[in-house]
Amino acid sequence: MIQNGSCSIRETRPDMVEENRPRQTSGVQVSVLWHAAGMAEVPADDGWLSEWEAERVARMAYEKRRTEFRLGRWTAKQALADLGRIPLDGRSLARLEVRADPDGAPNPHLDGKPLPVSMSMTDRADWAACVVSTSAIHLGCDLEIVEPRSDLFVADYFTTDEQEAIRNAGAERDRMANLLWSAKESALKVLRTGLRRDTRSVEVKVAPGDGSTWSQLMIRDSSDGLDFSGWWHRFGDFLLTVAASAAVQPPEPLRGTERLRTATPSHGWWRNG
């Protein structure tokens, strides 16, 4: 619990451990929470941003970058505030700040001090999601929409087995292609490399399911044989995947789940630009 500028969460962040690598743990599955928000929810003013965040937004030349940055920070701060029982007014949210580590991973702070919270952020088509955990693990999440993916895209970015899974999906080809792609993005966030690394270096297998509830993902890092797990869920036009360096329970909602289920993908930055 985070209250009055102090934090009673005892675990350390994964970047505080001796080696900045995913760690497999055994025993009880770790709890992960998630939150989603849409562009329409983001306040027009910047009073809820920290001073550093507001200065960064002001320096951004392109509307798309500004709107996506603000949407991501709003969503993440809502999740962190829920986790720490911080009021949702602008002044309180401004105490929270999401910085980026050198590898691009989000690093949450409260009053300038790092929070012992693992997190990952994603946005797509005017919607964003954030996953958080108080356990010292690496997290990755990705939000995609079900849209056509060309045969050339599939051949370039997927392993042989993944390409076969996409071919065998029949009428669900687009869903499978985007699901595997989303899971890869989540996995590469766990590995703290993002798309700087060959997407074929991680291979994803999907447990049977239609996505109406959380279904499991199995992910292997072929470079060192490291296996880690994840989950996926379909919310209307959106697919949300979550991966972690340890066995995790199906993500539990903070707020925003039903709004995402009925959300329509859009590009507000284009209309406003």
N, C-alpha and C positions, 0 to 999 in steps of 0.2 A: 504494500500500500504506500502511496506517495502522498504526503500531507504536509502543508505549511512549509514547503521547501525541503523537507527531509524525506528520506526513503528508507523503508524498513525491509525492502527486498534484499535478501542476503546473497543470492547467487551472483556470479561474475559473468560479464559479457564474454562471448566467445573470442573477441579480439584482445581480452585480457589474459588469455591462457598463453602458455609458453610458445606454442606453435600455432600459427594462424592457418590451421587446416581443419576440415570437418572431422569430428570425432564420433566414432560409433560407441554408443553406450548400451548397457544391458539393464534388464530389470523393468520397472514400471514404465509404461508409455508416458511421454511428456505431453503436457497440456498446451494447446495452441489456440489462441483466440483471433477472430478476424472481424473486420469492419469494412463496409463499402459506403461510398458517397458519390453523388452525381454533381456535375458542374453547376446545376441550378442552386445547390445548397451552399455554395461558397460565397461568403460575404463579399460585397463589392469593395469595401474599404480594406486597408491593410493593418488595422489595429490589432489583429490577432496574430500577426507575424512578429517574430523577434526582430530586433534591429538589424542583425546580419541578414536575415531572410528578406526583409523589406528592401535593404540596400541591393541585394542580389537581384531581386525582381526588377528594381528600377534600372539596372544595368542591362537587362535583357532586351535585345533589339527586336525580337520577333514575338508576335502575339501568341503563337502556338506554344512557344517555350514558356512564356509567362503564365498562360492559363493552365498548362499541364503542371508546372511547378506549384502553383497555388492550390490546384486541386489535390495534388499528391500530399502537400503539407497539411491541408485541411483534414483530409482523410486520416492521415497518420496521427495528427494531434487529437482528433476525436477518439481514436483507439487508445492512445496513451492516456488521455484524460479519463476515459472509462476504466482503464486498468488501474490507475492511481487514485481514482475518485477525486479528480481535480474539477472544479467548476468549469462550465463551458463558456463563460463570458470571455470577451476578447482579452482583457488584461491577464487573466489566468492562463489562457492559451498562449499568450506571447511569452510567458515564462518557459514554455516548451520550445525546443529548437531541434530540428532534424538536420544534422550536418552529414557530409559524405566523407567516408574514409578514403584513403588514397586509391583503393581498388573500386571505389564507387558505391560500396555498401552503405546503407543508411545507418547513422550513429545518433541515437536520441540523447538529448541533454535536457536538464531542468535547472534553471538558474545558472547556466554555464557549466554545470557539472554532468559528466556522463551518467546515464541511467543504466542500471543492471538489467536491461531489457534487450532481448534479441528481436529483430524485426526485419520485414521485407515489405517493399512497396511496389505497386504496379498500376498502370492506368491504360485505358483503351476506350476510344470513342466516347469521350466526355464522362467516363465513369472511372473510379479508382477503387482499389482495395488495398488493405494493409493487414498483415498478420503479425502477431506479437506473442512472445513467450517470456516468462521470467526464468527460464532454464538456460544454461550456458550452451546453446547449440547454434548452428548456422541454419538460417531459414531462407527459403526462396518462394516467391509466389509470382504468378503471372495471370493476367486477365486477357482473354482473346474473344473474338466473336466468331461464329460459325460462318465462314465465307469460303468461296472457291479457292483452291490452291492448285496451281498448274502441275502437270507431270514433270516439267523441268525443275520446278521448286522442290518437289518431292525427291527427285533423283539427286539433286545437289545437296540436300540438307539432312537426309534420313539414311539410316543404315539399311542393309539389305532386308533384314527381318522386319524393320519398321515399314519399309516400302511394301512388303508382302501383306502386313497387317492392314495397310491403307487400301490396297487392291481388294483384299478379302472383305472389306467393310461394306461393299455394295452401295446401297442407297445412303449409307451413313459415311461415305468416303470423306466428305468435307468435314464432318464432325471429327472423325478419327485423325485426319491430317492436322487439323488445328489443335486437337487435344494433345497429340504427341509433340507438336511444336511448342505448345504452351508448357508442357511438362519439361521439355528440354530447357526452356528459358528458366524455369524455376530451379532445375537441377544446377545449371551453370551459375545461378546466383548463390546457391549453397556452396559451390566450389570457389566463389568469390572471383570469377573470371568474366562472367557475362558472355556476350557474343564475341569477345576477343578470342575465344577458343572454338575449335572446330565442333560444330553441333553433333557430328557423328561420333565424337569421342565419348558421348554418353548415350546409352540405349535405354529406351523406355518400353515397358510392357504394361498393359492395361488390364486390370481385373474386369470380368464381365459386369455389365451394369449399364443403365441408360442415363445415369447422371442425375436422376431425380433425388437421390441421396448421395452422401459422400461415398465414393468408391475408391479402392486402393490403386496406387501406382507402384511399380517396382522399377528401380533405376539402377543402372550399373555404370560406373566410371571405368571405361575400358583401359585407361592408362595405368591404373594400379589395382584393378579388380575390386574396388570399393563399392559395396552395395549400400544403398540407402533408399528410404521409402517415401511415399507421399500419398496425396489424396486429390481427387478431382470431383467437381460438382458442376452440373449445368444449371444456369439460372436464365431461362428464356433464351435470348439470343447470345448470351455470354457463357463462356467456359472459364472457370477459376481452378487453377492448379496450385498445390502447395507441396513443397518438398522440404526435407529436413535431414540433418546429419545424424539424427537419432530417431528411434521409433517414436512416432507421435500419434496421439489419439485423433479421431476425426475433428477438424477445427470446429470450435464452438463460437456462435455469433455473439458479438457485442451489440451492434445495432446495424441496420441497413440491409438485412438480408432480403426482406420482402420487396424493398424498392428495387434492388438489383434484379429480382425475378421478373419484374414487369417493365424493366427499363428498355428504352429504345436507343440503340447506338446512334450517335450523331457526332457532329464536329462543330461545336459552338465557336471555336477559335476562327474557323473559316468564315462564318457569318459575321463575326465581329471584326475581322481583319480588314 
